[in-house]
């Protein structure tokens, strides 16, 4: 299945992100700090991903769940870093406007 760009933004503190999406949800996260940062993303549909992102680098956080699209995803985003500023793009197998396959 092809991934399509679904959303984008930035995070500078712990937050929750809710989005309807497909069986695959992939965040491409770029650390725009001069120092490395930690990032933990926990999904309601299975899985927690934790990474250290070096300065000016982009890392992928991929989540998958089998089922009918769209799915109701919820992600808890957190960090243990003092300085935390990242930008992100979300790619999914289902985006708003696509037909439901339930």
Secondary structure as the mmCIF struct_conf table of DSSP 4:
data_model
#
loop_
_struct_conf.conf_type_id
_struct_conf.id
_struct_conf.beg_label_comp_id
_struct_conf.beg_label_asym_id
_struct_conf.beg_label_seq_id
_struct_conf.end_label_comp_id
_struct_conf.end_label_asym_id
_struct_conf.end_label_seq_id
STRN STRN1 UNK A 4 UNK A 11
BEND BEND1 UNK A 12 UNK A 13
STRN STRN2 UNK A 15 UNK A 21
BEND BEND2 UNK A 23 UNK A 23
STRN STRN3 UNK A 24 UNK A 31
BEND BEND3 UNK A 33 UNK A 35
STRN STRN4 UNK A 37 UNK A 43
TURN_TY1_P TURN_TY1_P1 UNK A 44 UNK A 45
BEND BEND4 UNK A 46 UNK A 46
STRN STRN5 UNK A 48 UNK A 53
TURN_TY1_P TURN_TY1_P2 UNK A 55 UNK A 56
STRN STRN6 UNK A 58 UNK A 64
BEND BEND5 UNK A 67 UNK A 70
STRN STRN7 UNK A 71 UNK A 78
BEND BEND6 UNK A 82 UNK A 83
STRN STRN8 UNK A 86 UNK A 92
BEND BEND7 UNK A 93 UNK A 94
TURN_TY1_P TURN_TY1_P3 UNK A 96 UNK A 97
BEND BEND8 UNK A 98 UNK A 98
HELX_LH_PP_P HELX_LH_PP_P1 UNK A 99 UNK A 100
#
